Amino acid sequence: VSALALVHQRFSTNTFPAWPLAHPYRMIAHNGEINTVKGNFKWLRAREGMMQSAVLGDDLKKLYPIVYEGQSDTATFDNCL
């Protein structure tokens, strides 16, 4: 929990505007576009089976899928962080 919050407003340019796609997210806020979202999505999904964590161990698999279809570009990046 934090006493601080960061918000901003922008027009949706590469996704259809919808409230479920609105910020805020846990780790990231930006005022731009991530135009490589499809490539990043496919790259991450292809490598989920190779991911490892000394902290989470086998519980890492409970986080899969890390990203999923229908998320905004920012939500996809936020989930990766």
Buried (B, 14 or more C-beta within 10 A) or exposed (E): EEEEEEEEEEEEEEBEEEEEBBBEBEEBEBEEBBEEBEEBBEEBBEEBEEEEEEEEEEEBEEEEEBBEEEBBBBBBBBBEE
